[in-house]
Every structure is written in C-alpha cells, then in structure tokens.
Amino acid sequence: MDILEKAKRHREEEDRLKWEGTFADYLEILKQRPEVAQNAHSRVYNMIRSHGITEVDGTRRYGFFGEEIFGLEEAVERLVEEYFHPAAKRLDVRKRILLLMGPVSGGKSTIVTLLKRGLEAYSRTDEGAVYAIKGCPMHEDPLHLIPLHLREEFRRSYGIRIEGALSPLNAMRLEQEYGGRIEDMPVERIFLSEDKRVGVGTFTPSDPKSQDIADLTGSIDFSTIAEFGSESDPRAYRFDGELNKANRGLMEFQEMLKLDEKFLWHLLSLTQEGNFKAGRFALISADELIVAHTNETEYRSFIADKKNEALHSRIIVMPVPYNLKVSEEERIYRKMISDSDMSHVHIAPHALRVAAIFSVLTRLKPSRKQGADIVKKMRLYDGENVEGFSAVDVNELKKEFADEGMSGIDPRYVINRISSAIIRKDVPAINALDVLRSLKDGLTDHASISDEDRTRYMEYIGIARREYDDIAKKEVQKAFVYSYEESAKTLMDNYLDHVEAFCNKNKLRDPLTGEELPPDEKLMRSIEEQIGISENAKKAFREEILIRISAYARKGKRFDYNSHDRLREAIQKKLFADLKDVVKITTSSATPDESQLKKVNEVVARLVDEHGYNSTSANDLLRYVGSLLNR
C-alpha cells in the first residue's frame, strides 16, 4: 500500500468516526456507555491503563510508556499511582497542578509529549470518545446543558456526576437559537488534536513585559463590538486562549515557574475550582489537566520566594530523575541514534555500553554502606548479581539518597560526543575507544562542569575504560573458542564429577584404564581460584554447589552451565586463562604465519557473524586486545 492509499484510508476512517446529533441523542449514548462522560483526569488514566500494566520485581510497568521512557519505572509508577489514579477517582489531587521536576534531558518533556499524543489517539477509540456542544470554541461538555436543579436526579438515573456551568456563549445560543430546549442543542464527536487546538494546549512564557493574559484566556474582538453593542456580549469575545482550547484534555505549561504571578493565579483557580475568569463574564468552567515541568534549580528558587507560599500547597511535584540503569541508558542512546541521521554508521558492540557506564556513574552518589563501592552499586542497580548483596541491600541503597539521579551527565551530551567522534573520524564505524576519547575531550570544553566534577568525571572515564578492557578480552577469548558453550559444559561436568567425589569421599574411575583415582584437587583449585575461593573456603564452596544440584534435582530441573553464576564465571575465566597465550600470540603478531592468519580470519568472521561487529571494528578489537594481553 503506497502513501497516498494510506492517506485515503485515514480520511475514510476519520469520516467513519464522525458523529453528530442532538443532546437527546447524546443521552441515549450515555445510557449505553456512561464512561463517555469521564473527566479529563480519568481520560488520561484510562488511556494509560488501556496499553496494559505488568508487574516486574514489585514495580509496575506501563505499556504506554514502554518504548519511549527507559529506566524510570519507579518514577512513572509514582506519577500514575499517586497522581493520575487518585485524580481519576475525583480525589483532591486533581485540584493540583502537576509539576514534573528534574534535570535537563531527563525525560520530562518526553512524558508530556507522550501524554498529548496518547490522548489524541485515545480520542479516536470507542473507549476514549469525546463529545462536545457543536460549534463551541471551547468544545464544552454537553452535560453542562442540564440545569443545576436537575443534576442530582440525573446522577441518580445515569450514575454520572456533572461539574461545571454552561459557558456564556452556549447559554446565549441555547436561549436565542433553541428557545431553551436543551434536547435540541447540537452535539458532535470531537477528536483531540494539538495541531488543531482541540483539547490539547501548550503555553510557553515569553518576555514578561509583552506577555498578555489573553494568550491564556482569550480576548475581546473589537471588530464585532459595533455589531453586538457590548464587550460583555459573549459573541464579541474570542474564546481562543490556550485554557479555552485545551478544555476537555491536557494543558502543558513549559517553564511554568517563569510565569508572571497573574498567570499563575489563573492556573490555580482553574485547578482548584475548575474555572477561570475571562473578560466581563462570570467564571468560565473548564475541565483540563494542567501539567508543567521545570528543573530543580528553578524550583528551589520558586519555593524560597515567600510570596509564592500560597502556591506551594496547590502544586504536586513529581521528581523525574535521570535513569540509573546501564542497560536502560544503552536503550536511550540506541533510540536517539535511530531517530537521527547517524543510523547508517556502524557502532561497534559495547561502544554505547561504555558511554552508559560513564553516564550512570556521574549520576550515582557514593554509598556509605560498607563494601558497596560505586561500581558495585552501578551493577546492583542494573540487576546484576553481586556477591555479598541481596535485593534488600539494593532497596536500602536506593533509599539512601532521596535526590540521587537529579544531577550528572545528560544523554544529549553523550549523543553529541558520539556525533563528534563520527564526524572527526569520518569513517563508517566507531568503537568504544572512540566514544570514550570523545567523551573525555568534551569534558574540557564543557563550561557548566565545575573543576571538582571534571576531575571526578575523568576518574569515571577511567573506570569505564577498565570495564571495557574486561569486556573486550572476554569477547575475543570467546570468539577464539570454537564451540565455546560445549567446551565450557565439558569443563564444568568434569569439575562437578570431582566435586561430588570430594564431598562424598569417593573415588573416580578412569574411563580408559578403569583405575580408581582420588578427586583431582589441582583441577578443582585451578577453577576455584579464578573467582578468589581461598584454600579455607573451598570445602564450603563445593558443598554449596552440591546442595544446589540436589535442590535442582528435587524440583525435577537439570543443573547446567547457567545454574550457578559464580561457577559459570569461574569456568569462563579458567577457559580464557588456558587460551590466553594462544590469543596473545595470534593477535599481536606483526607478521602472522599462515596458521595464525587463518585463525585471525576465523575469529574476525565469528565476531562479525555472531557478535555484531563489522570487519573494521572486529580487526580494531583484535589489535586492542592483543596490546592489552602483551602489557
């Protein structure tokens, strides 16, 4: 299907969804589907729920944010469950301005944009359908037509509570055009759209001296005063401010705390009372979610100003920190790159990971917990198993600093430095060393980084480099092992046979000679020493392995290579240690012989086919690992 055909299908779908009728017809819809009358906060919450909710390790994950927001599961859960959910239930939090507060490039704007695009799409579904009085510039709720004295009876009959009064313009239309017959008032289905200014608004402060409150609340149309005779005639008023147009949906305030005080009081009236003052009219009702975002510095300045005290209790602040998980940070970079013109450039495996390691380290605060250095903390946050630590320890670490993640290097800086590396090298591939070098060079020119932070960040560059050295050596050594998994499994099975014999005080039978032999202590120690198991601790470690095997057997499960993390690590290191000399000679030879060259070509092919490298980055990796092993 070509693009024109798709555009045609879209038009046809829009036409199919359109609906017009009278208020009496609309009431028939409500009898069948009372959820149509939901308020703005409820609509946002139900929209988020409609994409599914799962629970992972005690944290709720929302499908709505899944492909755009990475590593902020706890912040998003708090946002949904502490604001949107109770607001949808008409609890008092809906009478507060939602303020997302966090560092630059931390995801605040992305969250708001997702909500806006989500509402637009949701209003085109049956569950999210929105109806309004036809011809109303504010897309007013048709239920405002029901007089106040009948609303309690309506609630008992339909189970729907009505809030808000009929706007001046529609009140005049009802009397003059329809003789007060609310049943004849026309109603239509509307589709929320920021571009068309229907139910989604955005307000950005400009120069306080030139900013006009009319941008928010509309203004008098002086060209019509001669026709209608008075400024208080609603037909002589343009209901085209952002608060007017965002009615029934969501209003985003960018840099809200920079607004003049008179603007803020309009917002507070709207959130607290559900109405605002415009022109020479009574208060105008509006149903919209007000969401703003700011950084921590501006927020601290705002609350330090005594004249803003009355506003504090009417704002709910939701912190949106930086992501603190290395694997999720990688996903952020991959998405940013895929959305850019750099997507054709080959970025070698682990290049983005080392950048993520550096970024996350800059955002972490050193723990006071014994043994929890910053690298271990980084690994624990990323879900890795670290000896001596449990899930309880991770929770304690997260509670240690309330503001962790509110400072550090932002994702845009990293992407800018990756871009710089690509442009500087002018090649179709970059590797982890290119990225680290570019990150390091950028710190020198970064004006907003203090000397103290710069020194600390340089140390983190060094840590990221050491992490990469380990990754690179393992990658190459893995590639050198033909049928790596089979070799590891054979070595592990051999080790387990000897451990079982040791623990049970048995002997092993030689498969060739049939001779009974004692367990091979040298073999067992050569593996255990790889992970620092001391002579005194070897018996306890072996018994732990045997207990684990028994536990698996009781559950009908097979103990395999991946069943014990520390044993797997020991097997890998032993296997790599045995290959070290072969790797060193092969990768570092300036003039490799025919057999060495064949081996190098096989390794390059394996790195390309199985590990995601191209030929350039694979050869760069081999040369680098060769230099590491020869140091």
Stockholm file with secondary structure:
# STOCKHOLM 1.0

chainA/1-631         MDILEKAKRHREEEDRLKWEGTFADYLEILKQRPEVAQNAHSRVYNMIRSHGITEVDGTRRYGFFGEEIFGLEEAVERLVEEYFHPAAKRLDVRKRILLLMGPVSGGKSTIVTLLKRGLEAYSRTDEGAVYAIKGCPMHEDPLHLIPLHLREEFRRSYGIRIEGALSPLNAMRLEQEYGGRIEDMPVERIFLSEDKRVGVGTFTPSDPKSQDIADLTGSIDFSTIAEFGSESDPRAYRFDGELNKANRGLMEFQEMLKLDEKFLWHLLSLTQEGNFKAGRFALISADELIVAHTNETEYRSFIADKKNEALHSRIIVMPVPYNLKVSEEERIYRKMISDSDMSHVHIAPHALRVAAIFSVLTRLKPSRKQGADIVKKMRLYDGENVEGFSAVDVNELKKEFADEGMSGIDPRYVINRISSAIIRKDVPAINALDVLRSLKDGLTDHASISDEDRTRYMEYIGIARREYDDIAKKEVQKAFVYSYEESAKTLMDNYLDHVEAFCNKNKLRDPLTGEELPPDEKLMRSIEEQIGISENAKKAFREEILIRISAYARKGKRFDYNSHDRLREAIQKKLFADLKDVVKITTSSATPDESQLKKVNEVVARLVDEHGYNSTSANDLLRYVGSLLNR
#=GR chainA/1-631 SS CCHHHHHHHHHHHHHHHCCEEEHHHHHHHHHHCGGGGCCHHHHHHHHHHTTCEEEETTEEEEGGGTTTCCSCHHHHHHHIIIIIHHHHTTCGGGGSEEEEECCTTSSHHHHHHHHHHHHHHHTTSSTTCEEEETTCTTCCCGGGGSCGGGHHHHHHHHCCCCCSCCCHHHHHHHHHHHTTCGGGSEEEEECCBTTTTBSEEEECCCCTTTCCTHHHHCEECGGGHHHHCCTTSGGGEECCSHHHHTTTSEEEEETGGGSCHHHHHHHHHHHHHSEECCTTSSCEECCCEEEEEECHHHHHHHHHSGGGHHHHTTEEEEECCCCCCHHHHHHHHHHHHHTSTTTTSEECTTHHHHHHHHHHHHHCCCCCSTTCCHHHHHHHHTTCCCTTCCHHHHHHHHHHCTTTTSSSCCHHHHHHHHHHHHHHHTSSEECHHHHHHHHHHHHHHCTTSCHHHHHHHHHHHHHHHHHHHHHHHHHHHHHHSTTHHHHHHHHHHHHHHHHHHHHTTCCEECTTTCCEECCCHHHHHHHHGGGTCCTTTHHHHHHHHHHHHHHHHHTTCCCCTTSCHHHHHHHHHHHHHHHHHHHHHHHHCSSCCHHHHHHHHHHHHHHHHHHCCCHHHHHHHHHHHHHHHTC
#=GC SS_cons         CCHHHHHHHHHHHHHHHCCEEEHHHHHHHHHHCGGGGCCHHHHHHHHHHTTCEEEETTEEEEGGGTTTCCSCHHHHHHHIIIIIHHHHTTCGGGGSEEEEECCTTSSHHHHHHHHHHHHHHHTTSSTTCEEEETTCTTCCCGGGGSCGGGHHHHHHHHCCCCCSCCCHHHHHHHHHHHTTCGGGSEEEEECCBTTTTBSEEEECCCCTTTCCTHHHHCEECGGGHHHHCCTTSGGGEECCSHHHHTTTSEEEEETGGGSCHHHHHHHHHHHHHSEECCTTSSCEECCCEEEEEECHHHHHHHHHSGGGHHHHTTEEEEECCCCCCHHHHHHHHHHHHHTSTTTTSEECTTHHHHHHHHHHHHHCCCCCSTTCCHHHHHHHHTTCCCTTCCHHHHHHHHHHCTTTTSSSCCHHHHHHHHHHHHHHHTSSEECHHHHHHHHHHHHHHCTTSCHHHHHHHHHHHHHHHHHHHHHHHHHHHHHHSTTHHHHHHHHHHHHHHHHHHHHTTCCEECTTTCCEECCCHHHHHHHHGGGTCCTTTHHHHHHHHHHHHHHHHHTTCCCCTTSCHHHHHHHHHHHHHHHHHHHHHHHHCSSCCHHHHHHHHHHHHHHHHHHCCCHHHHHHHHHHHHHHHTC
//
